[in-house]
Amino acid sequence: MSAHVSAPRSPGPARHLPRRLAQLYAGLVLYGVSCALQLRAGLGLAPWDVLNQGVARHVGLSIGTVVIAIGVLVLLLWIPLRQRPGLGTVSNVLVIGLVMDATLSITPTPGSLWIRIPLLLFAVALCGMATGLYITPRFGPGPRDGLMTGLHRRTGWSVRLVRTFIEVAVLATGFALGGSVGVGTVLFAVCIGPLAQFFLRFFAPSEQRPTIPVAGSAGVPEATDQARSAEGAPDPV
C-alpha cells in the first residue's frame, strides 16, 4: 500500500497581510520624512517636490497640502487612462503629504553647510530605503507610476521615455514657479535608482528577489506590478 504524500502548501496572502501593511505604511512615513529633510537641507529637491514647492509658494498652502492636492489631480488623470487605484495608491497620496508637514513642523532649518550636506545625503539614502519598503508589499501603484504606465499604453512609448518626459516637464514647471533646483536635484536623480533597486531586493520576499526590476526614471522610481508588465518583466507571485 503506497502512502500518499501531499505537496507542501504555499502560505496564503492573509498570513502575510499584517507584515505587508506595516511595511507599506512604514515606507510611506519614512518617504515623507525623507522629502521633508531634503527640503530642510536646502540644496535642491527631487523633481516632483520642486513642483510641489513652487506651487506652495504661489497658493499659500503648506507643501504637504500641495503634495496631497497634486496627488489627487494626478489620480483624476487616471480616469481616461483606465487605471485602477489600490490601497497603496490612496495611502501614497495622503500619508506622504501629512508626514512631510509634520516633519517640517518639528525640524529646524540648519544654517551650516557642513550640516546641510550630510542631511541631504541622509535624506536621499532614506528615500531609497523607504521606496523599497513601500513598493514591495504590492498594494497598488503610486499615482505617478499609474500615470506613467497609463500613458505608456495609450501612446506606445517606452516606459523609460514616458517617465523621463513626465519628470522633465514637472521639473521645468516647478523651477519656473520658484521651486528649489540644485545639487540635491542632481544627486537624487543619479542615486535614487540604484538605491531603490538595492532596497527593493533587500525588502522583497525571497521568491520575488530574482524578478523585481525598477522602472528607470529621473525622479521617484515607483516600480509597480503595472510597470513590471509594461516592461515585459515577469510578475512575481
PyRosetta script that sets phi, psi and omega in degrees:
from pyrosetta import init, pose_from_sequence

init()
pose = pose_from_sequence("MSAHVSAPRSPGPARHLPRRLAQLYAGLVLYGVSCALQLRAGLGLAPWDVLNQGVARHVGLSIGTVVIAIGVLVLLLWIPLRQRPGLGTVSNVLVIGLVMDATLSITPTPGSLWIRIPLLLFAVALCGMATGLYITPRFGPGPRDGLMTGLHRRTGWSVRLVRTFIEVAVLATGFALGGSVGVGTVLFAVCIGPLAQFFLRFFAPSEQRPTIPVAGSAGVPEATDQARSAEGAPDPV")
pose.set_psi(1, 121.0)
pose.set_omega(1, -176.9)
pose.set_phi(2, -87.7)
pose.set_psi(2, 140.2)
pose.set_omega(2, 179.9)
pose.set_phi(3, -86.1)
pose.set_psi(3, 140.4)
pose.set_omega(3, 178.0)
pose.set_phi(4, -92.1)
pose.set_psi(4, 124.0)
pose.set_omega(4, 179.5)
pose.set_phi(5, -108.8)
pose.set_psi(5, 117.2)
pose.set_omega(5, -179.1)
pose.set_phi(6, -80.8)
pose.set_psi(6, 148.1)
pose.set_omega(6, 178.3)
pose.set_phi(7, -70.8)
pose.set_psi(7, 145.9)
pose.set_omega(7, 179.2)
pose.set_phi(8, -64.8)
pose.set_psi(8, 140.1)
pose.set_omega(8, -179.7)
pose.set_phi(9, -85.6)
pose.set_psi(9, 142.2)
pose.set_omega(9, 174.5)
pose.set_phi(10, -79.3)
pose.set_psi(10, 144.9)
pose.set_omega(10, -178.7)
pose.set_phi(11, -62.5)
pose.set_psi(11, 137.1)
pose.set_omega(11, 179.6)
pose.set_phi(12, -70.3)
pose.set_psi(12, 158.5)
pose.set_omega(12, -178.3)
pose.set_phi(13, -63.2)
pose.set_psi(13, -29.7)
pose.set_omega(13, -178.3)
pose.set_phi(14, -64.7)
pose.set_psi(14, -29.8)
pose.set_omega(14, -179.2)
pose.set_phi(15, -62.3)
pose.set_psi(15, -32.6)
pose.set_omega(15, -176.5)
pose.set_phi(16, -98.3)
pose.set_psi(16, 0.6)
pose.set_omega(16, -173.9)
pose.set_phi(17, -59.1)
pose.set_psi(17, -46.7)
pose.set_omega(17, 179.5)
pose.set_phi(18, -59.0)
pose.set_psi(18, -42.2)
pose.set_omega(18, 178.9)
pose.set_phi(19, -64.5)
pose.set_psi(19, -41.7)
pose.set_omega(19, -178.8)
pose.set_phi(20, -65.4)
pose.set_psi(20, -41.7)
pose.set_omega(20, 178.7)
pose.set_phi(21, -64.8)
pose.set_psi(21, -44.0)
pose.set_omega(21, 178.8)
pose.set_phi(22, -61.1)
pose.set_psi(22, -40.6)
pose.set_omega(22, -179.3)
pose.set_phi(23, -68.0)
pose.set_psi(23, -41.3)
pose.set_omega(23, 178.1)
pose.set_phi(24, -57.9)
pose.set_psi(24, -52.3)
pose.set_omega(24, -173.8)
pose.set_phi(25, -76.1)
pose.set_psi(25, -30.0)
pose.set_omega(25, 172.8)
pose.set_phi(26, -63.1)
pose.set_psi(26, -42.7)
pose.set_omega(26, 179.2)
pose.set_phi(27, -63.8)
pose.set_psi(27, -43.0)
pose.set_omega(27, -179.7)
pose.set_phi(28, -66.9)
pose.set_psi(28, -40.0)
pose.set_omega(28, 177.4)
pose.set_phi(29, -62.6)
pose.set_psi(29, -47.8)
pose.set_omega(29, -179.8)
pose.set_phi(30, -65.3)
pose.set_psi(30, -32.3)
pose.set_omega(30, 177.0)
pose.set_phi(31, -63.8)
pose.set_psi(31, -45.4)
pose.set_omega(31, 177.5)
pose.set_phi(32, -61.7)
pose.set_psi(32, -40.1)
pose.set_omega(32, 177.1)
pose.set_phi(33, -62.0)
pose.set_psi(33, -43.6)
pose.set_omega(33, -177.7)
pose.set_phi(34, -64.0)
pose.set_psi(34, -40.0)
pose.set_omega(34, 178.3)
pose.set_phi(35, -63.2)
pose.set_psi(35, -42.4)
pose.set_omega(35, 179.5)
pose.set_phi(36, -64.8)
pose.set_psi(36, -41.3)
pose.set_omega(36, -179.5)
pose.set_phi(37, -68.2)
pose.set_psi(37, -35.4)
pose.set_omega(37, 176.5)
pose.set_phi(38, -66.5)
pose.set_psi(38, -35.8)
pose.set_omega(38, 175.7)
pose.set_phi(39, -65.5)
pose.set_psi(39, -42.7)
pose.set_omega(39, 179.1)
pose.set_phi(40, -63.6)
pose.set_psi(40, -31.3)
pose.set_omega(40, 178.3)
pose.set_phi(41, -63.6)
pose.set_psi(41, -29.6)
pose.set_omega(41, 173.9)
pose.set_phi(42, 67.2)
pose.set_psi(42, 29.3)
pose.set_omega(42, -177.6)
pose.set_phi(43, -118.8)
pose.set_psi(43, 15.1)
pose.set_omega(43, 179.9)
pose.set_phi(44, 117.3)
pose.set_psi(44, 142.2)
pose.set_omega(44, -174.6)
pose.set_phi(45, -111.5)
pose.set_psi(45, 167.5)
pose.set_omega(45, 171.2)
pose.set_phi(46, -65.9)
pose.set_psi(46, 154.7)
pose.set_omega(46, -173.6)
pose.set_phi(47, -50.8)
pose.set_psi(47, -48.0)
pose.set_omega(47, -179.0)
pose.set_phi(48, -68.0)
pose.set_psi(48, -30.5)
pose.set_omega(48, 177.4)
pose.set_phi(49, -76.1)
pose.set_psi(49, -25.6)
pose.set_omega(49, 170.9)
pose.set_phi(50, -60.7)
pose.set_psi(50, -44.8)
pose.set_omega(50, 177.0)
pose.set_phi(51, -64.8)
pose.set_psi(51, -45.6)
pose.set_omega(51, -179.3)
pose.set_phi(52, -59.1)
pose.set_psi(52, -44.3)
pose.set_omega(52, -179.9)
pose.set_phi(53, -66.3)
pose.set_psi(53, -41.8)
pose.set_omega(53, 179.3)
pose.set_phi(54, -61.2)
pose.set_psi(54, -44.4)
pose.set_omega(54, 178.5)
pose.set_phi(55, -65.6)
pose.set_psi(55, -42.8)
pose.set_omega(55, -178.8)
pose.set_phi(56, -58.8)
pose.set_psi(56, -36.5)
pose.set_omega(56, -179.0)
pose.set_phi(57, -67.8)
pose.set_psi(57, -24.3)
pose.set_omega(57, -176.9)
pose.set_phi(58, -96.6)
pose.set_psi(58, -24.8)
pose.set_omega(58, -175.9)
pose.set_phi(59, -103.7)
pose.set_psi(59, -7.7)
pose.set_omega(59, 176.9)
pose.set_phi(60, 75.4)
pose.set_psi(60, 20.9)
pose.set_omega(60, 177.3)
pose.set_phi(61, -107.2)
pose.set_psi(61, 162.5)
pose.set_omega(61, 176.4)
pose.set_phi(62, -67.9)
pose.set_psi(62, 155.4)
pose.set_omega(62, -178.4)
pose.set_phi(63, -65.3)
pose.set_psi(63, -33.3)
pose.set_omega(63, 177.6)
pose.set_phi(64, -63.5)
pose.set_psi(64, -40.6)
pose.set_omega(64, 177.1)
pose.set_phi(65, -63.0)
pose.set_psi(65, -40.7)
pose.set_omega(65, 178.6)
pose.set_phi(66, -66.0)
pose.set_psi(66, -38.6)
pose.set_omega(66, 176.6)
pose.set_phi(67, -57.0)
pose.set_psi(67, -44.8)
pose.set_omega(67, 179.5)
pose.set_phi(68, -65.4)
pose.set_psi(68, -45.7)
pose.set_omega(68, -177.7)
pose.set_phi(69, -62.8)
pose.set_psi(69, -43.8)
pose.set_omega(69, 179.2)
pose.set_phi(70, -67.8)
pose.set_psi(70, -36.1)
pose.set_omega(70, 175.7)
pose.set_phi(71, -60.0)
pose.set_psi(71, -41.6)
pose.set_omega(71, 178.1)
pose.set_phi(72, -65.1)
pose.set_psi(72, -42.6)
pose.set_omega(72, 178.4)
pose.set_phi(73, -61.9)
pose.set_psi(73, -40.3)
pose.set_omega(73, 177.7)
pose.set_phi(74, -63.5)
pose.set_psi(74, -39.6)
pose.set_omega(74, 178.0)
pose.set_phi(75, -63.1)
pose.set_psi(75, -34.2)
pose.set_omega(75, 176.9)
pose.set_phi(76, -63.7)
pose.set_psi(76, -31.0)
pose.set_omega(76, 176.9)
pose.set_phi(77, -69.5)
pose.set_psi(77, -16.9)
pose.set_omega(77, 177.0)
pose.set_phi(78, -67.6)
pose.set_psi(78, -26.6)
pose.set_omega(78, -172.5)
pose.set_phi(79, -59.0)
pose.set_psi(79, -54.3)
pose.set_omega(79, 177.9)
pose.set_phi(80, -68.4)
pose.set_psi(80, -19.9)
pose.set_omega(80, 179.2)
pose.set_phi(81, -87.0)
pose.set_psi(81, -5.2)
pose.set_omega(81, 177.7)
pose.set_phi(82, 59.7)
pose.set_psi(82, 43.0)
pose.set_omega(82, 175.1)
pose.set_phi(83, -95.3)
pose.set_psi(83, 147.3)
pose.set_omega(83, -178.2)
pose.set_phi(84, -114.2)
pose.set_psi(84, 121.4)
pose.set_omega(84, 178.3)
pose.set_phi(85, -76.2)
pose.set_psi(85, 157.0)
pose.set_omega(85, 174.7)
pose.set_phi(86, -124.1)
pose.set_psi(86, -174.1)
pose.set_omega(86, 178.7)
pose.set_phi(87, -57.7)
pose.set_psi(87, -43.0)
pose.set_omega(87, 179.6)
pose.set_phi(88, -63.7)
pose.set_psi(88, -32.3)
pose.set_omega(88, 179.7)
pose.set_phi(89, -65.4)
pose.set_psi(89, -52.3)
pose.set_omega(89, -179.0)
pose.set_phi(90, -64.8)
pose.set_psi(90, -42.0)
pose.set_omega(90, -180.0)
pose.set_phi(91, -63.5)
pose.set_psi(91, -38.8)
pose.set_omega(91, 177.7)
pose.set_phi(92, -57.0)
pose.set_psi(92, -46.8)
pose.set_omega(92, -178.0)
pose.set_phi(93, -62.7)
pose.set_psi(93, -43.3)
pose.set_omega(93, -172.9)
pose.set_phi(94, -84.4)
pose.set_psi(94, -47.2)
pose.set_omega(94, -169.1)
pose.set_phi(95, -69.3)
pose.set_psi(95, -45.2)
pose.set_omega(95, -174.4)
pose.set_phi(96, -60.8)
pose.set_psi(96, -45.0)
pose.set_omega(96, -179.9)
pose.set_phi(97, -64.5)
pose.set_psi(97, -43.1)
pose.set_omega(97, 179.2)
pose.set_phi(98, -63.4)
pose.set_psi(98, -42.4)
pose.set_omega(98, -179.2)
pose.set_phi(99, -68.4)
pose.set_psi(99, -36.8)
pose.set_omega(99, 176.9)
pose.set_phi(100, -57.9)
pose.set_psi(100, -50.1)
pose.set_omega(100, -179.2)
pose.set_phi(101, -62.9)
pose.set_psi(101, -41.1)
pose.set_omega(101, -180.0)
pose.set_phi(102, -64.0)
pose.set_psi(102, -41.8)
pose.set_omega(102, -179.6)
pose.set_phi(103, -67.3)
pose.set_psi(103, -42.2)
pose.set_omega(103, 179.6)
pose.set_phi(104, -64.5)
pose.set_psi(104, -29.8)
pose.set_omega(104, -178.1)
pose.set_phi(105, -72.6)
pose.set_psi(105, -19.0)
pose.set_omega(105, -177.0)
pose.set_phi(106, -116.7)
pose.set_psi(106, 0.5)
pose.set_omega(106, 179.9)
pose.set_phi(107, -114.7)
pose.set_psi(107, 127.5)
pose.set_omega(107, 179.0)
pose.set_phi(108, -77.6)
pose.set_psi(108, 163.0)
pose.set_omega(108, 175.1)
pose.set_phi(109, -86.4)
pose.set_psi(109, 118.9)
pose.set_omega(109, -178.8)
pose.set_phi(110, -70.6)
pose.set_psi(110, 142.4)
pose.set_omega(110, -179.7)
pose.set_phi(111, -91.9)
pose.set_psi(111, -32.8)
pose.set_omega(111, -175.2)
pose.set_phi(112, -83.9)
pose.set_psi(112, 137.2)
pose.set_omega(112, 176.5)
pose.set_phi(113, -63.4)
pose.set_psi(113, -30.1)
pose.set_omega(113, -179.3)
pose.set_phi(114, -71.1)
pose.set_psi(114, -13.7)
pose.set_omega(114, 172.8)
pose.set_phi(115, -96.0)
pose.set_psi(115, -38.1)
pose.set_omega(115, -176.3)
pose.set_phi(116, -67.0)
pose.set_psi(116, -36.4)
pose.set_omega(116, -179.2)
pose.set_phi(117, -66.1)
pose.set_psi(117, -52.2)
pose.set_omega(117, 176.2)
pose.set_phi(118, -60.5)
pose.set_psi(118, -33.7)
pose.set_omega(118, 179.1)
pose.set_phi(119, -64.2)
pose.set_psi(119, -41.2)
pose.set_omega(119, 177.1)
pose.set_phi(120, -61.9)
pose.set_psi(120, -47.2)
pose.set_omega(120, -179.6)
pose.set_phi(121, -60.9)
pose.set_psi(121, -42.6)
pose.set_omega(121, 178.6)
pose.set_phi(122, -63.8)
pose.set_psi(122, -41.7)
pose.set_omega(122, -178.5)
pose.set_phi(123, -62.9)
pose.set_psi(123, -43.1)
pose.set_omega(123, -179.7)
pose.set_phi(124, -66.8)
pose.set_psi(124, -43.0)
pose.set_omega(124, 178.1)
pose.set_phi(125, -63.4)
pose.set_psi(125, -41.5)
pose.set_omega(125, 178.9)
pose.set_phi(126, -63.7)
pose.set_psi(126, -37.2)
pose.set_omega(126, 178.4)
pose.set_phi(127, -63.6)
pose.set_psi(127, -41.0)
pose.set_omega(127, 177.5)
pose.set_phi(128, -61.9)
pose.set_psi(128, -43.0)
pose.set_omega(128, 178.7)
pose.set_phi(129, -65.6)
pose.set_psi(129, -43.0)
pose.set_omega(129, 180.0)
pose.set_phi(130, -63.1)
pose.set_psi(130, -37.0)
pose.set_omega(130, 178.7)
pose.set_phi(131, -61.3)
pose.set_psi(131, -45.9)
pose.set_omega(131, 177.3)
pose.set_phi(132, -61.9)
pose.set_psi(132, -38.3)
pose.set_omega(132, -179.1)
pose.set_phi(133, -65.4)
pose.set_psi(133, -47.4)
pose.set_omega(133, -171.2)
pose.set_phi(134, -85.3)
pose.set_psi(134, -18.3)
pose.set_omega(134, 179.6)
pose.set_phi(135, -82.5)
pose.set_psi(135, -41.6)
pose.set_omega(135, -171.6)
pose.set_phi(136, -62.9)
pose.set_psi(136, -26.6)
pose.set_omega(136, 176.0)
pose.set_phi(137, -67.0)
pose.set_psi(137, -19.2)
pose.set_omega(137, 174.0)
pose.set_phi(138, 60.4)
pose.set_psi(138, 60.3)
pose.set_omega(138, 176.7)
pose.set_phi(139, -103.0)
pose.set_psi(139, 18.6)
pose.set_omega(139, 179.5)
pose.set_phi(140, 117.7)
pose.set_psi(140, 153.6)
pose.set_omega(140, -176.6)
pose.set_phi(141, -70.9)
pose.set_psi(141, 151.5)
pose.set_omega(141, 170.9)
pose.set_phi(142, -71.0)
pose.set_psi(142, 162.0)
pose.set_omega(142, -174.5)
pose.set_phi(143, -59.4)
pose.set_psi(143, -39.0)
pose.set_omega(143, -178.2)
pose.set_phi(144, -71.8)
pose.set_psi(144, -35.1)
pose.set_omega(144, -179.7)
pose.set_phi(145, -69.5)
pose.set_psi(145, -39.0)
pose.set_omega(145, 176.5)
pose.set_phi(146, -63.7)
pose.set_psi(146, -38.5)
pose.set_omega(146, 175.4)
pose.set_phi(147, -61.9)
pose.set_psi(147, -43.3)
pose.set_omega(147, -179.4)
pose.set_phi(148, -60.7)
pose.set_psi(148, -51.4)
pose.set_omega(148, -175.9)
pose.set_phi(149, -71.3)
pose.set_psi(149, -32.0)
pose.set_omega(149, 176.1)
pose.set_phi(150, -64.4)
pose.set_psi(150, -45.4)
pose.set_omega(150, 177.3)
pose.set_phi(151, -65.7)
pose.set_psi(151, -35.2)
pose.set_omega(151, 176.8)
pose.set_phi(152, -58.2)
pose.set_psi(152, -44.5)
pose.set_omega(152, -178.3)
pose.set_phi(153, -70.2)
pose.set_psi(153, -36.7)
pose.set_omega(153, -177.4)
pose.set_phi(154, -76.3)
pose.set_psi(154, -37.3)
pose.set_omega(154, -174.9)
pose.set_phi(155, -93.9)
pose.set_psi(155, -25.0)
pose.set_omega(155, -174.9)
pose.set_phi(156, 82.2)
pose.set_psi(156, 0.4)
pose.set_omega(156, 176.4)
pose.set_phi(157, -72.3)
pose.set_psi(157, 159.2)
pose.set_omega(157, 176.6)
pose.set_phi(158, -67.5)
pose.set_psi(158, 155.3)
pose.set_omega(158, 177.8)
pose.set_phi(159, -58.4)
pose.set_psi(159, -44.1)
pose.set_omega(159, -178.6)
pose.set_phi(160, -61.5)
pose.set_psi(160, -42.3)
pose.set_omega(160, -179.2)
pose.set_phi(161, -67.3)
pose.set_psi(161, -43.8)
pose.set_omega(161, 179.5)
pose.set_phi(162, -62.5)
pose.set_psi(162, -44.8)
pose.set_omega(162, -178.9)
pose.set_phi(163, -63.8)
pose.set_psi(163, -41.9)
pose.set_omega(163, 179.4)
pose.set_phi(164, -63.0)
pose.set_psi(164, -42.8)
pose.set_omega(164, 178.1)
pose.set_phi(165, -59.2)
pose.set_psi(165, -45.4)
pose.set_omega(165, 180.0)
pose.set_phi(166, -62.9)
pose.set_psi(166, -46.6)
pose.set_omega(166, -177.2)
pose.set_phi(167, -63.6)
pose.set_psi(167, -42.0)
pose.set_omega(167, 179.8)
pose.set_phi(168, -65.2)
pose.set_psi(168, -43.5)
pose.set_omega(168, 179.6)
pose.set_phi(169, -62.9)
pose.set_psi(169, -42.6)
pose.set_omega(169, 179.5)
pose.set_phi(170, -65.2)
pose.set_psi(170, -44.4)
pose.set_omega(170, -179.2)
pose.set_phi(171, -63.8)
pose.set_psi(171, -44.2)
pose.set_omega(171, -179.5)
pose.set_phi(172, -64.2)
pose.set_psi(172, -42.0)
pose.set_omega(172, 179.1)
pose.set_phi(173, -65.4)
pose.set_psi(173, -44.4)
pose.set_omega(173, 179.1)
pose.set_phi(174, -62.7)
pose.set_psi(174, -41.6)
pose.set_omega(174, 178.8)
pose.set_phi(175, -63.2)
pose.set_psi(175, -41.6)
pose.set_omega(175, 178.7)
pose.set_phi(176, -63.5)
pose.set_psi(176, -28.2)
pose.set_omega(176, 179.7)
pose.set_phi(177, -88.2)
pose.set_psi(177, -0.4)
pose.set_omega(177, 176.9)
pose.set_phi(178, 101.0)
pose.set_psi(178, 13.5)
pose.set_omega(178, 176.5)
pose.set_phi(179, -68.6)
pose.set_psi(179, 156.3)
pose.set_omega(179, -174.3)
pose.set_phi(180, -84.4)
pose.set_psi(180, 115.4)
pose.set_omega(180, 175.8)
pose.set_phi(181, -116.7)
pose.set_psi(181, 133.0)
pose.set_omega(181, -179.0)
pose.set_phi(182, -168.9)
pose.set_psi(182, -156.5)
pose.set_omega(182, -177.9)
pose.set_phi(183, -63.3)
pose.set_psi(183, -30.0)
pose.set_omega(183, 177.8)
pose.set_phi(184, -64.9)
pose.set_psi(184, -33.6)
pose.set_omega(184, 177.4)
pose.set_phi(185, -63.9)
pose.set_psi(185, -45.6)
pose.set_omega(185, 179.6)
pose.set_phi(186, -66.6)
pose.set_psi(186, -44.6)
pose.set_omega(186, -179.7)
pose.set_phi(187, -60.2)
pose.set_psi(187, -42.7)
pose.set_omega(187, 178.7)
pose.set_phi(188, -61.4)
pose.set_psi(188, -47.2)
pose.set_omega(188, -177.8)
pose.set_phi(189, -61.7)
pose.set_psi(189, -37.3)
pose.set_omega(189, -177.0)
pose.set_phi(190, -77.7)
pose.set_psi(190, -39.0)
pose.set_omega(190, -169.3)
pose.set_phi(191, -95.3)
pose.set_psi(191, -25.2)
pose.set_omega(191, -169.5)
pose.set_phi(192, -66.8)
pose.set_psi(192, -34.8)
pose.set_omega(192, 178.8)
pose.set_phi(193, -62.1)
pose.set_psi(193, -56.3)
pose.set_omega(193, 177.8)
pose.set_phi(194, -60.2)
pose.set_psi(194, -39.0)
pose.set_omega(194, 179.1)
pose.set_phi(195, -64.5)
pose.set_psi(195, -45.6)
pose.set_omega(195, 179.7)
pose.set_phi(196, -63.8)
pose.set_psi(196, -40.6)
pose.set_omega(196, 178.3)
pose.set_phi(197, -57.8)
pose.set_psi(197, -45.8)
pose.set_omega(197, -179.8)
pose.set_phi(198, -62.0)
pose.set_psi(198, -47.8)
pose.set_omega(198, -175.2)
pose.set_phi(199, -76.2)
pose.set_psi(199, -26.5)
pose.set_omega(199, 172.6)
pose.set_phi(200, -61.0)
pose.set_psi(200, -44.1)
pose.set_omega(200, 179.2)
pose.set_phi(201, -71.7)
pose.set_psi(201, -33.3)
pose.set_omega(201, -177.9)
pose.set_phi(202, -67.9)
pose.set_psi(202, -42.8)
pose.set_omega(202, -174.8)
pose.set_phi(203, -91.4)
pose.set_psi(203, -13.1)
pose.set_omega(203, -177.8)
pose.set_phi(204, -70.3)
pose.set_psi(204, 148.0)
pose.set_omega(204, 170.8)
pose.set_phi(205, -57.3)
pose.set_psi(205, 153.2)
pose.set_omega(205, -173.2)
pose.set_phi(206, -57.7)
pose.set_psi(206, -33.6)
pose.set_omega(206, -177.5)
pose.set_phi(207, -73.5)
pose.set_psi(207, -14.9)
pose.set_omega(207, -180.0)
pose.set_phi(208, -96.5)
pose.set_psi(208, -19.6)
pose.set_omega(208, -169.4)
pose.set_phi(209, -58.2)
pose.set_psi(209, -38.8)
pose.set_omega(209, -179.3)
pose.set_phi(210, -69.1)
pose.set_psi(210, -15.6)
pose.set_omega(210, -170.6)
pose.set_phi(211, -118.5)
pose.set_psi(211, 2.2)
pose.set_omega(211, -176.7)
pose.set_phi(212, -88.0)
pose.set_psi(212, 112.0)
pose.set_omega(212, 173.6)
pose.set_phi(213, -99.0)
pose.set_psi(213, 174.8)
pose.set_omega(213, 174.0)
pose.set_phi(214, -122.1)
pose.set_psi(214, 130.8)
pose.set_omega(214, 176.3)
pose.set_phi(215, -68.0)
pose.set_psi(215, 121.4)
pose.set_omega(215, -177.5)
pose.set_phi(216, -66.5)
pose.set_psi(216, 141.0)
pose.set_omega(216, -178.9)
pose.set_phi(217, -159.5)
pose.set_psi(217, 166.2)
pose.set_omega(217, 174.3)
pose.set_phi(218, -92.9)
pose.set_psi(218, 3.1)
pose.set_omega(218, -178.4)
pose.set_phi(219, -138.7)
pose.set_psi(219, -134.6)
pose.set_omega(219, -175.4)
pose.set_phi(220, -74.4)
pose.set_psi(220, 123.6)
pose.set_omega(220, -177.6)
pose.set_phi(221, -88.6)
pose.set_psi(221, 81.8)
pose.set_omega(221, -177.7)
pose.set_phi(222, -81.2)
pose.set_psi(222, 74.3)
pose.set_omega(222, 179.9)
pose.set_phi(223, -68.8)
pose.set_psi(223, 130.1)
pose.set_omega(223, -177.9)
pose.set_phi(224, -137.4)
pose.set_psi(224, 177.5)
pose.set_omega(224, 175.9)
pose.set_phi(225, -58.7)
pose.set_psi(225, -40.3)
pose.set_omega(225, -178.0)
pose.set_phi(226, -67.4)
pose.set_psi(226, -40.1)
pose.set_omega(226, 178.9)
pose.set_phi(227, -64.7)
pose.set_psi(227, -38.2)
pose.set_omega(227, 178.7)
pose.set_phi(228, -62.8)
pose.set_psi(228, -43.1)
pose.set_omega(228, -179.9)
pose.set_phi(229, -66.1)
pose.set_psi(229, -39.6)
pose.set_omega(229, -178.4)
pose.set_phi(230, -64.5)
pose.set_psi(230, -31.9)
pose.set_omega(230, -178.5)
pose.set_phi(231, -90.9)
pose.set_psi(231, 2.2)
pose.set_omega(231, 177.3)
pose.set_phi(232, 80.3)
pose.set_psi(232, 11.0)
pose.set_omega(232, 179.4)
pose.set_phi(233, -84.3)
pose.set_psi(233, 149.6)
pose.set_omega(233, 179.6)
pose.set_phi(234, -66.3)
pose.set_psi(234, 143.1)
pose.set_omega(234, 178.9)
pose.set_phi(235, -87.0)
pose.set_psi(235, 114.6)
pose.set_omega(235, -177.6)
pose.set_phi(236, -62.8)
pose.set_psi(236, 148.8)
pose.set_omega(236, 177.8)
pose.set_phi(237, -77.4)
pose.dump_pdb("model.pdb")
